[in-house]
Amino acid sequence: MPDTTSKLPARIGLTDEGHGAPVVLLHCSASSSRQWKNLRNLGSDRYRFLSLDLLGYGDTAFPANPAGYSIDDEVGLVERAMARVDGPVHLVGHSYGGAVALKTALRHPSRVRSVYAYEPVLFSLLPIAGREAEWREIRALGERMSELHAAGSPAAAMGLFVDYWGQAGAWDAMPESRQASIVMAAPKLMLEFGSIFNDPVSAGRYGTLPMPVRIAAGKASPPTSRAVAELLAEAIGRASLDWIEDAGHMAPLSDPDLVNPAILTHLALHAL
């Protein structure tokens, strides 16, 4: 088992609030723990929410060794949060945070009570399962973003990213201040693409998870993330795939009223 905690930066963003069963919240790429504010407001009377800033976001420092970065480094952050509580925790993650949640559950099955993952972006599952069209699509996005970033055009790279996961024109519609904050996330996002494209874990490994797992996806999301959700639900078996009508990939941020009730229902179903 790799040593992840020794790689952690001295500065880690972690919000600990609420009362009840502990729930670790993991945000998507180019975001921060603030994306879960509405969920915390709804459930802090029943749950103790530990909201993490992933590496390079919010109040958590950038990875100290970018060349050696992998998604396992993020698992070290979750381990730090879990060390604050006794007993098992629920894990809730969106997109890249959902991938981190599932990787954490694989490493610490006895410490995880349940997992709710909204469109975890474990894209390396696609070619293994023969989903070549979806694999080519997401690889093309990552490669084009990498080219633009390397050419000194991070704003163009992040514009592609935002329009892909939202909708065409979403980037241009953003205030300049929001665009600037997303451009700052470009270096970390390049690391994340490399990590998830090369992750060696097969879908079958996730089928060994002993805890309840719910994979959620929006029916309006891109085919790449919908395909990963289908593959994970098929492999895990007892994880029912929760399709959310009228929701896209960014729904936990853009439409929390569609997603947060489903998360709270999941947590209530798997309480002590």
BELNORKA-V377877 format. One record per residue. RES is the residue in one small letter. PHI is phi in whole degrees, -180 to 180 (* if undefined). BURIAL is I if it has 9 or more other C-alpha atoms within 8 Angstrom, else O. Layout:
res phi burial
RES PHI BURIAL
RES PHI BURIAL
This chain:
res phi burial
m * O
p -66 O
d -84 O
t -98 I
t -67 I
s -70 O
k -90 I
l -73 I
p -74 I
a -70 O
r -102 O
i -129 I
g -84 I
l -147 I
t -103 I
d -122 O
e -150 O
g 99 I
h -140 I
g 129 I
a -61 I
p -74 I
v -133 I
v -93 I
l -107 I
l -127 I
h -83 I
c -86 I
s -62 I
a 59 I
s -133 I
s -161 I
s -62 I
r -64 O
q -65 I
w -96 I
k -57 O
n -63 I
l -64 I
r -63 I
n -64 O
l -74 O
g -120 I
s -70 I
d -82 O
r -120 I
y -135 I
r -96 I
f -93 I
l -110 I
s -100 I
l -98 I
d -91 I
l -67 I
l -56 I
g 84 I
y -126 I
g 55 I
d -100 I
t -100 I
a -66 I
f -65 I
p -52 I
a -69 O
n -126 O
p -57 O
a -64 O
g -103 O
y -66 I
s -149 I
i -61 I
d -63 I
d -63 I
e -69 I
v -59 I
g -60 I
l -64 I
v -64 I
e -60 I
r -64 I
a -66 I
m -65 I
a -68 O
r -80 O
v -129 O
d -93 O
g 81 O
p -77 I
v -124 I
h -85 I
l -115 I
v -126 I
g -142 I
h -121 I
s 60 I
y -62 I
g -64 I
g -66 I
a -64 I
v -63 I
a -61 I
l -68 I
k -64 I
t -65 I
a -62 I
l -64 I
r -79 O
h -130 O
p -61 I
s -77 O
r -99 I
v -115 I
r -79 I
s -160 I
v -132 I
y -121 I
a -122 I
y -92 I
e 47 I
p -64 I
v -92 I
l -88 I
f -68 I
s -65 I
l -71 I
l -63 I
p -67 I
i -63 O
a -90 O
g 79 O
r -88 I
e -69 O
a -63 O
e -68 I
w -64 I
r -63 O
e -65 I
i -74 I
r -65 I
a -63 O
l -62 I
g -62 I
e -68 O
r -67 I
m -62 I
s -64 I
e -61 O
l -65 I
h -65 I
a -65 O
a -84 O
g 84 O
s -123 I
p -64 I
a -65 O
a -65 I
a -63 I
m -73 I
g -63 I
l -60 I
f -61 I
v -65 I
d -68 I
y -69 I
w -84 I
g -101 I
q -160 O
a -56 O
g 94 O
a -63 I
w -65 I
d -65 O
a -80 O
m -77 O
p -62 O
e -60 O
s -65 O
r -71 O
q -58 I
a -62 O
s -68 O
i -72 I
v -60 I
m -63 O
a -84 I
a -57 I
p -59 O
k -70 I
l -62 I
m -61 I
l -65 I
e -66 I
f -59 I
g -61 O
s -67 I
i -77 I
f -70 I
n -109 O
d -65 O
p -88 O
v -76 O
s -87 O
a -61 I
g -60 O
r -63 I
y -68 I
g -69 I
t -88 O
l -63 I
p -88 O
m -91 I
p -62 I
v -131 I
r -117 I
i -101 I
a -116 I
a -154 I
g -93 I
k -69 I
a -98 I
s -79 I
p -61 I
p -63 O
t -66 I
s -74 I
r -65 I
a -65 I
v -62 I
a -60 I
e -64 I
l -64 I
l -66 I
a -62 I
e -65 O
a -71 I
i -77 I
g 81 O
r -74 O
a -85 I
s -75 I
l -82 I
d -95 O
w -82 O
i -109 I
e -63 O
d 61 O
a -109 I
g -110 I
h -62 I
m -93 I
a -56 I
p -58 I
l -95 O
s -84 O
d -137 I
p -61 I
d -67 O
l -84 I
v -103 I
n -60 I
p -61 O
a -67 O
i -64 I
l -65 I
t -64 O
h -60 I
l -62 I
a -66 O
l -66 O
h -118 I
a -74 O
l -59 O
